[in-house]
């Protein structure tokens, strides 16, 4: 089941730095797939007398890589291997 970075941090109860480093290593080793495109969702929060505040939240979803595939599609989202950046 796909999870966002925030969900992984919340469910694992590890610090953001630990989860970020682990996800980076797992993605580069090809053990975890990430959504091909960045997901953007508007977040609206009621702030009482201050009214409704909204912001745009951008994030990726992550999923464990199946043994025999380098990319998969789940609920219309395509998950692919993360390529190393060229310097």
Secondary structure, 3 states (H helix, E strand, C coil): CCEEHHHHHHHHCCCHHHHHHHHHHHHHCCCEEEECCCEEEEEEEECHHHCEEEEEEEECEEEECCCCCCEEEECCEEEECCCCCCC
